[in-house]
């Protein structure tokens, strides 16, 4: 299992290497410069009184759109079904993990093959596409419902939902009362052999080290690595393993994944062990979208209270401040997507040396 993890992980590091080979990472070491005007900017930024009526009518004429995302079927299926039923517009959906979504997006951009209309995946990967000037700013009336930190300074993408990295445990094997209050509590010898970690969560380590302070944070991760936790590939897979009892405790699981399993009767639960790291998910429209009206209408729908409430009902954390949820009602720190890219080499090396021995 460990060898499988080593060969298939660190997608962000591999992706940057792939992109560099194709001259795509030229901007990845700093903030993106102003994007040149795109062919769809007038559509995306229109704010006239007839915006909604015109948008729905012209999107209906286009009849279809292509959506790239890492949304699981549990969220993507109801989202797409609701949109298609409401507007009669077909959504062609391509799903993969966030690294694969970013790779396909940039590969097609380099080849000037414009297929994608809407992108939705991890914020760091959407930021990569923004830096490669594949996205355009867009206006939506629902942007007013987002907190300021959900809209990036360059405004080329916004956050439609968040994933919070929490501790998951199998309720048949672990008592909630036995869980420590902080991650440092897992250094107790009684946890040795029980701990599992998702093998690509480099950003989690980087954010916690910055939160704790470099010396204290690095000492914690060195001590944690010394306990030899099991490294598992894939957040969804790891959550399923916790539910099946194969992985009694996992330190890096998205709380939404646990909620989905809990609602199916799986013996799994989660705790917001401090410090909790939040990961913003990004939503963007393609600069060269072949179906710009449908793309913008779909982005509107994703950010609308209708869909944001559906996210919450499905156990996901919506970004809209108009939708209340207990799934983010605890202290947390959001990871810095720009820093994830700018400092990728540094943190990837530390992670590999500590946990993957590469």
N, C-alpha and C positions, 0 to 999 in steps of 0.2 A: 504493500500500500504506500509506504513512504517513498519508494522509487517512482511510483505513478505520480505522486504529488510533486516530486522534484521535477519530473519531465514536463508536466503540464501546467505549472503555475507561473507565478510572477508575470501575469499577462501584461501588466502595464509596462514592465521593463522590456519584455519581448516586443511589445507593440511599438515602443519608442525605437527599439533597434530596427524593427521592420520598417518603420516610417522613415528613419534616418537613411536607410539604404535606398529609399525612393525619393530622397530629398524632401520629405514631408515634415520633418521635425525642426525645420529651420527657425521657426518661431517659438519652439517649445521651451526655451530657456528664459522666457520673460513674458510679461503681459502682452496680449495681442495689440498690434497697432490698429488704427481705425480701419475697418473693413471697407473696401471700395463699394460703391453703389451697386446693388444687385438688381437684376431684371424685374424682381417682384416687389421691390421696396414700396412703390406707390400703393400696391394692394395691401401689403402688410401694415402700413402705417396710416391708412385712411381712417379718419375719425368723423366723417360727415354724419348728419342726422339719419341718413338712410343706410348707414353701414350694415346693420344686421340684416335688413331686408335684401340689400344688394348682395351681401356675402352668401346668404342661404341660396338665393336664386342662381348665382353664377357657379357656386359649388355644385348645385344640382345639375347644371349643364355639363360640368366636368365629369360628374358621375362616379368618380373613384379617387382614391388616394393610396399611397404606399407608406406604411408605418413600420419603422425599425425600433425595436425595444427589447429590453430584458425583463419586462413585466412577465410574471408567471401566468399560466393559463387561468388561475383562480381570479386574477384581476383583469387580464386582457380580454377574456371572453365576455364577461358582463359589460365591460366598457365598450367594446366594439359592437356587441349586440344592441346596446341601448342607442348608440350613435346611428347605426344603420337603420334601426326602426324609426328613429325620430326624423332623420333627414333623407332616407332612401339613397344613401351614398355608400358604395361598396368600399370596404377597407381591406386592402391587401396587406396582410400582417406577416412580417418576418421576425422571428424571435430567436435570440441566442444569448449567451452570457455577455456581460458588458464589454469585455475585451474584444470579443468577436464582432459585436455590433460596431464598436469604434473602428476596428480594422476594416470591416466591409465599407463603412461610411467613407473612410479616408482613401481606400483603394479606388473606389468608384469616383471619388472627387478628383484624384490624380489623373484618372483616365478620362475625365470629362464625360463620365457616364452618369447622367442625372436621372436616377430612379426614385430615390427616397424623397418623400415630402415632409414627413415629421419624424423627429428623433426623440426618444425618451429612454434614458438609462442613467447609470451613475454619473453624478455631477462631474467627476474628474474626467471621464471619457467624453462627455459633452463639451467640456472645456477644451479638450484636445481638438475637437472638430471646430470649435470657435477660433482657436489659434491658427488653424489652417484655412480660415476664411471661407468655410463651407456653410455658414449659418447667417441669418439676417435677423436684425431686431424686428420685433413685431409689437403691435398695439393690441391689447384686449381690454375690454371694460373690467374684466375680472382681475387684472393686475392690481387694482386698488384693494383687493381682498388679501393680498400677500404681504407678509412682513418685509421690512426693508432689506433684510439680509437674504431674502429669497430671490432677489433680482441683482444679478452681477453688475459691476461698475460699467462694463461695456454693453450690457443689456442684450447680449446675443443669446442668452438662455435664461430661463427662470426655473425655480424649483417647484414642482407640482406635488411632491410627497417627500417623506424622509424615511430613512431606515435607521433605527437605533440599535446599536450593538450592545446586547445584554447577555447575561448568563442564563443558559437554558439547562434544565435538569429533568431527569426522568422521575416522576413522582412516585413510582413504585420502588425506586432504589435510593432516592435522596430525600431527606426531610427538609422542607423549606427553612425551618428554624436552625438547621445546621449550616446553612450557607453563611459565609462571612459578609461583613458590611462593605469591605473594600477588596479589590483584586489582590492586595498584598496578603490577605488571609488565606489565599490558595497556596501560599508557600508552606503552610503547615504540612508536615510529613503525612498526615492522615489522607491528604488528597492525592498523593503520589499514585500514579497508575489509573486515576479516574478522569483526569483532565484531557480535554480535546480542544483543538484550536483550528479554525479555518485557515488553510495554508497560504492564502493570498492577502491576509489582513495586515499588510504593511502600514497602511494609513492609520489603523487602530493603534499600533505601537507608536508611531510618530506623534500622534495627537496626545496620547497619554504621557509620553516622555516630556513633551512641551508643557503639559498641564502640571505634572509633578515637579518639573525642573530637571535639567539634564542629568545631574549626578544621581539624584534619587531615582529618577525614572529609569536610567540605564541600569542601575544596580538591581532594580526590581526585575527587569526583563532578563538580565543575566541569571538571576536566581531562579526565575520561572523556567528558563531554558534548561537549567540544571536538573529540574524535575522530570525532564524528557516527556513532555506532553505529546499525545498523538496528534499528528498534523493531517487534516482531512481536506480534501478538495471539494469545495462547493458548499455554500451556506444552506441550500435547500436539502442537499444530501445529508449534511451534518445534523440538521434539525430532525430529519427522518430517523437518523441513527440514534439520536437521543430518545425520540419517541419509542423506538423499538427496544431500547435498553442496551444497545450495543455500545453506546457512548454515554455513560452516566451523567457527565457534566460537560458542557461546552461553554467556553468563555467568550466566544465571538459569534453570536447568532442574532439575526434580525428579529426584533420582537414581533413583527408582523407575520413572519414564518411560523413562529410558535403559536400565535393566535389562531392561524388557519388550522393547524393540527389540533389544537385544543378543542375547537368547535366541531371537530369530527370525532371527538371522544378519545383522542390519543392521550396517554398518560405523560403529559409534558407540561411544564410551566416555565416561567421566566422571572428573573429578578433584575432590577436596575442597579447592579453592583457599581459602586463609584470607583473611578470616574466613568460615566456613561458617555460614549462617543456617538454623535449623530452624523449620518452621511446623507447629504442632500442628493435627491434624484433630479436630474435635469430634463427640461422639456424645451425643444427648439424646433423651428421651421427651417427647411433647407433654403439656402439662398437661390438655388437654381431649381426649385421644386417644379416639376412638370404640371402639378395641379395646385397652384398657389391658393386659390379660393377655398378649395376643400381642405388644404393643409391648415389654413388659418381658422376655418370653422371647427376643425377637429381640435386644434389647440384651445380654442375658446371652450369647447365642450369639456375637455380634460380639466380646465381650471374652473369650470362653472360649479356653483353650489351643488347642482344635481350629481355630478360625478364625484366631487370632493366628499359629499356625504356617503356615496357608495364606497369610496375608499375606506372611510371610517367603519362602515358596516361590515366590510370584509376583513377588518382587523389591521388595516394599513393606516399610516399616519399622514393625513392630508396636510398641505401647507396652509390652506386658506384659514384666516383667522376667524371666519364666520362659522367654521365647523369645529365644535368642541369634541375633544377626545381625551380619555385618560391615558392613552398610549404614549404621551410625551409629558405627562404631568409629574416630572421629577427633574432634579438638576442634571444638566447635560452640557457638553461642549460640542459644537459643530466643527467638523474637520474643514480645513482650508483647502479647497480644491486646487487653487493655483499653486499653493505650496507643495501639494502632492506631486504635481508635475515638476516644479522647479527643483525639488529636493529628492526626486525619485531615486537617482543613483546612490545617494548617500544612505537612504533608509533601506533600500533593497539589499545593499551589501551587508548592513547590520543585521537585517532579518535573516538573510541566507546564512550568515556566519553563526547566528544564535540558534536558529530553529531548523534549517534545512541542510546545514553543513556543506554548502556548495562553495 
